[in-house]
Amino acid sequence: MPKTSTDDRAWIAEAIRRVDADANRSAVTPLHVLPIPVPGIELYL
């Protein structure tokens, strides 16, 4: 397994922290529908 630099590890740790924080957000976070030209697909942001 290749070694990673301190900067790489810091970036990875921050990315994981942000994903975890996003997963822990309230369920009442408003979603916005993004209309796309594909029948049967709804995209929410």
Backbone as ProteinMPNN parsed JSONL, in Angstrom:
{"seq_chain_A": "MPKTSTDDRAWIAEAIRRVDADANRSAVTPLHVLPIPVPGIELYL", "coords_chain_A": {"N_chain_A": [[0.849, -1.164, 0.0], [0.669, 2.178, -0.929], [2.457, 4.913, 0.568], [1.009, 7.808, 2.094], [1.045, 11.368, 1.944], [1.303, 13.846, 4.567], [-0.329, 16.036, 3.972], [-2.119, 14.828, 2.164], [-3.359, 12.956, 3.862], [-4.582, 14.714, 5.652], [-6.383, 15.976, 3.935], [-8.006, 13.819, 3.225], [-9.042, 13.113, 5.748], [-10.547, 15.428, 6.32], [-12.402, 15.335, 4.223], [-13.813, 12.994, 4.87], [-14.849, 13.79, 7.34], [-16.608, 15.809, 6.505], [-18.435, 14.349, 4.932], [-19.491, 12.651, 6.889], [-20.649, 14.598, 8.581], [-22.582, 15.625, 6.871], [-24.224, 13.405, 6.608], [-25.313, 13.323, 9.097], [-27.005, 15.44, 9.263], [-30.081, 17.216, 9.835], [-33.242, 15.735, 9.04], [-35.006, 17.485, 7.987], [-33.864, 19.134, 6.202], [-34.072, 21.244, 3.473], [-34.791, 20.122, 0.176], [-34.035, 20.55, -3.256], [-35.58, 20.294, -6.344], [-34.118, 19.288, -9.324], [-34.784, 19.832, -12.526], [-34.506, 17.442, -15.061], [-33.95, 16.204, -18.38], [-34.867, 13.465, -18.507], [-37.049, 10.893, -18.657], [-38.861, 9.597, -15.891], [-36.872, 9.915, -14.001], [-35.963, 11.583, -11.097], [-34.185, 14.228, -9.795], [-32.785, 15.362, -6.9], [-31.396, 18.029, -5.109]], "CA_chain_A": [[0.0, 0.0, 0.0], [1.543, 3.343, -1.003], [2.399, 5.874, 1.666], [0.369, 9.076, 1.748], [1.665, 12.501, 2.612], [0.53, 14.475, 5.639], [-1.373, 16.839, 3.321], [-3.122, 13.904, 1.639], [-4.12, 12.414, 4.99], [-5.419, 15.799, 6.17], [-7.479, 16.166, 2.979], [-8.888, 12.657, 3.361], [-9.734, 13.235, 7.031], [-11.54, 16.499, 6.18], [-13.459, 14.845, 3.335], [-14.614, 12.049, 5.646], [-15.573, 14.58, 8.339], [-17.715, 16.497, 5.825], [-19.436, 13.352, 4.553], [-20.154, 12.258, 8.134], [-21.483, 15.717, 9.029], [-23.728, 15.692, 5.968], [-25.099, 12.269, 6.922], [-25.932, 13.569, 10.396], [-27.877, 16.61, 9.21], [-31.502, 17.009, 10.102], [-34.035, 15.244, 7.916], [-35.851, 18.566, 7.477], [-33.076, 19.947, 5.282], [-34.839, 21.36, 2.228], [-34.221, 19.607, -1.063], [-34.473, 21.27, -4.437], [-35.698, 19.418, -7.509], [-33.418, 19.752, -10.513], [-35.431, 19.195, -13.675], [-33.604, 16.882, -16.071], [-34.745, 15.698, -19.503], [-34.867, 12.003, -18.54], [-38.315, 10.425, -18.086], [-38.812, 8.657, -14.772], [-35.763, 10.191, -13.087], [-36.083, 12.832, -10.363], [-32.907, 14.549, -9.161], [-32.936, 16.323, -5.807], [-30.134, 18.554, -4.578]], "C_chain_A": [[0.903, 1.238, 0.0], [1.362, 4.264, 0.199], [1.723, 7.147, 1.188], [1.033, 10.189, 2.534], [0.752, 13.03, 3.713], [-0.605, 15.307, 5.05], [-2.483, 15.951, 2.772], [-3.993, 13.353, 2.763], [-5.039, 13.468, 5.572], [-6.617, 16.023, 5.253], [-8.498, 15.044, 3.115], [-9.7, 12.752, 4.655], [-10.828, 14.298, 6.963], [-12.696, 16.049, 5.292], [-14.379, 13.884, 4.087], [-15.435, 12.789, 6.695], [-16.784, 15.253, 7.705], [-18.821, 15.526, 5.415], [-20.208, 12.899, 5.796], [-21.09, 13.349, 8.63], [-22.734, 15.819, 8.169], [-24.721, 14.575, 6.285], [-25.853, 12.495, 8.224], [-26.847, 14.79, 10.409], [-29.316, 16.219, 9.493], [-32.222, 16.537, 8.845], [-34.911, 16.339, 7.317], [-35.074, 19.517, 6.569], [-33.814, 20.022, 3.956], [-34.068, 20.809, 1.026], [-34.807, 20.395, -2.22], [-34.479, 20.298, -5.613], [-34.972, 20.061, -8.68], [-34.054, 19.064, -11.714], [-34.394, 18.711, -14.686], [-34.466, 16.244, -17.163], [-34.721, 14.171, -19.635], [-36.17, 11.518, -17.89], [-38.108, 9.427, -16.962], [-37.686, 8.883, -13.786], [-36.012, 11.547, -12.434], [-34.773, 13.062, -9.616], [-33.131, 15.646, -8.137], [-31.557, 16.739, -5.323], [-30.384, 19.212, -3.249]], "O_chain_A": [[1.804, 1.342, 0.832], [0.275, 4.378, 0.765], [1.843, 7.524, 0.022], [1.521, 9.98, 3.645], [-0.43, 12.691, 3.77], [-1.72, 15.288, 5.569], [-3.661, 16.285, 2.898], [-5.216, 13.289, 2.635], [-6.167, 13.155, 5.951], [-7.734, 16.235, 5.726], [-9.705, 15.287, 3.12], [-10.905, 12.501, 4.655], [-11.92, 14.094, 7.491], [-13.852, 16.353, 5.585], [-15.6, 13.962, 3.949], [-16.598, 12.452, 6.918], [-17.866, 15.268, 8.294], [-20.005, 15.842, 5.535], [-21.433, 12.777, 5.759], [-22.208, 13.058, 9.055], [-23.824, 16.071, 8.682], [-25.932, 14.789, 6.232], [-26.921, 11.918, 8.43], [-27.403, 15.138, 11.451], [-29.702, 15.054, 9.399], [-31.851, 16.899, 7.728], [-35.497, 16.146, 6.253], [-35.574, 20.583, 6.21], [-34.15, 18.992, 3.373], [-32.861, 21.009, 0.892], [-35.948, 20.852, -2.157], [-33.51, 19.576, -5.845], [-35.185, 21.234, -8.989], [-33.888, 17.86, -11.905], [-33.52, 19.468, -15.111], [-35.582, 15.797, -16.897], [-34.573, 13.642, -20.737], [-36.367, 11.716, -16.691], [-37.281, 8.521, -17.067], [-37.548, 8.125, -12.825], [-36.243, 12.541, -13.122], [-34.308, 12.186, -8.888], [-33.611, 16.73, -8.47], [-30.667, 15.907, -5.149], [-29.452, 19.722, -2.627]]}, "name": "protein", "num_of_chains": 1, "seq": "MPKTSTDDRAWIAEAIRRVDADANRSAVTPLHVLPIPVPGIELYL"}
